[in-house]
Amino acid sequence: MLKIDQDKYDKAVGQLRLQLNGVFGCFRCYGLDVFVDGAIDECVNLAVQFSMRVRGKDTPIKMRSRPQGRPTG
């Protein structure tokens, strides 16, 4: 399995988080900002699991936690 050094890995994860923040930024305008950070964390976690799977590690691709309920709900 191909590995990169920790600094490059941390930089790549940081860049992914920044891009996801841009994607989810529109939800902050509607008062959903409390959910955006958790959604970004889950997306990063799923991306890490996916990258390990395609590199040959037999790991499940699943969420760490249950999604939060509706903010009005």
PyMOL commands that set and color helices and strands:
alter all, ss='L'
color gray80, all
select helices_A, chain A and resi 6-28+33-54
alter helices_A, ss='H'
color red, helices_A
deselect
rebuild
show_as cartoon
